[in-house]
Amino acid sequence: MGSLPLEAMMPLNPDSFAGESSAVVDFLADYYRNVDKYPVMANTQPGTIRKLLPEAAPELGDSMDRILDDVQRDILPGLTHWQSPSFFAYFPANASTAGFAGEMLSAGLNVVPFVWTASPVATELEQVVVDWMASLLGLPERFHFKGGGGGVLHGSTCEAVVCTLAAARDRALSKLGHEGILKLVVYASDQTHATFQKGASIVGIPPANFRILRTSANSGYGLTATIVQRAIEEDVARGLVPLYLCATVGTTGLGAIDRVRELGHVARRYGNSFNLPLLYANHPYGDTKYVEMECAMRSQVTIHAHLTINNQFL
């Protein structure tokens, strides 16, 4: 193995950065001009990409032109094109110029603000944005940083679920003792995102204590208070401790909306933490379901709300 050329020791060269970045932007712009021409689902077999790539990572990088040629030839055919106008699965993942430019700025500045001193303005910017979101949801002052509340921005729904479950678990165990984790029960509907069950497992909730409650067409496949209350009463009678109720505004499978106002009252009655994933949550100004959601959230003592947001708002 010979010595590496000097340019290989400069992963970001200001002299070539602008041109290479422009090539990527042009590539993506062309992709979006033609995204409707790609088949939505990849027509490929498992293991295809491994056969196309070398066994070991290259010692030196390629030119940006060659890299983009490889992406066009080998990567795009293996993608499910979430940005296609014919893609209707899961939840909206619409790209935007604002979202793309924001990610470029974030990657380019490349700070790691895990504590305030590591990058003060990044920490404070997160607090401001979280307060903006609390205001958009109509939450009371106590949910804002400036009111003694606050929150955190996560990179995915799964991260948010794990964080909120861990917070609820620790709050309960501070009263029950650590052995009490075997008594904690969480509740969700059969339409709730799969990440919730995974998150419960990660934070130590016994699988036998995860309640998947059936919904029906009669309620638009939304979770109702009657179903939840019946399940909670049965668990309390067995000496278990209701911990966490997950309601959803816009499930990924059917776009169902749980009866959040009713569920909020049930959660309050039994001391549950109340989690509200807003998966189809482009801000619903004036929507009656939004008013119902706001009322439910205002009624709670402990609320964990997380949103999957169309990034054109960011």
Residue pairs with C-beta under 8 A, 6 or more apart in sequence:
1 59
4 59
4 60
5 60
7 13
8 60
8 61
19 64
20 64
21 104
23 64
23 65
23 68
24 64
24 68
27 68
27 71
27 72
28 100
31 76
32 83
32 95
35 81
35 83
35 84
35 85
36 84
36 85
36 86
38 76
38 79
38 81
38 84
39 81
40 80
40 81
40 84
40 86
40 87
41 80
42 77
42 78
42 79
42 80
43 77
44 77
44 78
48 78
49 74
49 75
49 78
52 74
53 74
61 67
62 70
80 87
81 87
82 93
83 93
83 94
83 95
90 252
91 250
91 252
91 279
91 280
91 308
92 280
92 282
92 310
94 310
94 311
94 312
95 311
96 310
96 311
96 312
98 311
98 312
98 313
98 314
99 311
99 312
99 314
102 311
102 314
111 118
111 119
111 122
112 118
112 119
113 119
113 122
113 123
113 126
115 123
116 123
116 124
126 152
126 153
127 145
127 150
129 153
130 145
130 150
130 151
130 152
130 153
131 144
131 145
131 146
133 151
133 307
134 143
134 144
134 149
134 151
135 144
136 283
137 293
137 294
137 297
137 305
138 294
138 298
139 294
139 297
139 298
140 147
140 298
141 147
142 148
142 149
143 149
143 150
143 151
143 303
144 150
152 163
154 160
154 163
154 306
157 193
157 195
157 277
157 279
157 306
157 308
158 195
158 198
158 199
160 277
160 304
160 306
161 193
161 195
161 196
161 198
161 199
161 275
161 277
161 306
162 199
162 202
162 203
163 304
164 244
164 273
164 275
164 304
164 306
165 186
165 199
165 200
165 202
165 203
165 205
165 244
165 275
166 203
167 273
167 304
168 243
168 244
168 273
168 275
168 302
168 304
169 181
169 184
169 203
169 204
169 205
169 243
171 273
171 302
172 180
172 184
172 241
172 243
173 180
173 181
176 183
176 184
176 241
180 241
181 204
181 205
181 206
182 206
182 209
183 209
183 239
183 240
183 241
184 205
184 209
184 240
184 241
184 243
184 244
185 205
185 209
185 210
185 211
185 232
185 235
185 240
185 241
185 242
185 243
186 196
186 200
186 205
186 209
186 210
186 211
186 243
186 244
186 245
186 246
187 211
187 213
187 228
187 231
187 232
187 242
187 244
187 245
187 246
187 272
188 196
188 197
188 210
188 211
188 212
188 213
188 223
188 245
188 246
189 212
189 213
189 214
189 215
189 221
189 222
189 223
189 246
189 248
189 251
189 256
189 258
190 212
190 213
190 214
190 215
191 215
191 221
191 222
191 223
191 248
191 251
191 253
191 254
191 256
192 212
192 246
192 248
192 251
192 277
193 248
193 251
193 252
193 277
193 279
196 246
196 275
196 277
197 210
197 212
200 210
200 244
201 207
201 210
205 243
209 240
211 231
211 235
213 223
213 227
213 228
213 231
214 227
215 221
215 222
215 223
215 224
215 227
215 256
219 259
220 256
220 257
221 251
221 254
221 256
222 256
222 257
222 258
222 259
223 247
223 248
223 258
223 259
223 263
224 258
224 259
224 262
224 263
225 259
225 262
225 263
225 265
225 266
228 245
228 263
228 266
229 266
232 242
232 266
232 270
232 272
235 241
235 242
236 242
236 270
242 270
242 271
242 272
243 272
243 273
244 272
244 273
244 274
244 275
245 263
245 266
245 267
245 272
245 273
245 274
245 275
246 275
246 276
246 277
247 258
247 259
247 260
247 263
247 264
247 274
247 275
247 276
247 277
247 296
248 256
248 257
248 258
248 276
248 277
248 278
248 279
249 257
249 258
249 260
249 276
249 277
249 278
249 279
249 280
249 281
249 289
249 293
250 256
250 257
250 278
250 279
250 280
250 281
251 257
251 279
252 279
255 280
257 289
259 292
260 276
260 292
260 293
260 296
260 297
261 292
261 293
261 295
261 296
261 299
262 296
263 274
263 296
264 274
264 295
264 296
264 297
264 299
264 300
265 296
265 299
266 272
267 273
267 274
267 300
268 274
268 299
268 300
268 301
271 301
273 302
273 303
273 304
274 296
274 297
274 300
274 302
274 303
274 304
275 303
275 304
275 305
275 306
276 293
276 296
276 297
276 303
276 304
276 305
276 306
277 305
277 306
277 307
277 308
278 293
278 305
278 306
278 307
278 308
279 308
280 308
281 307
281 308
281 309
282 309
282 310
282 313
283 290
283 313
284 290
297 303
297 305
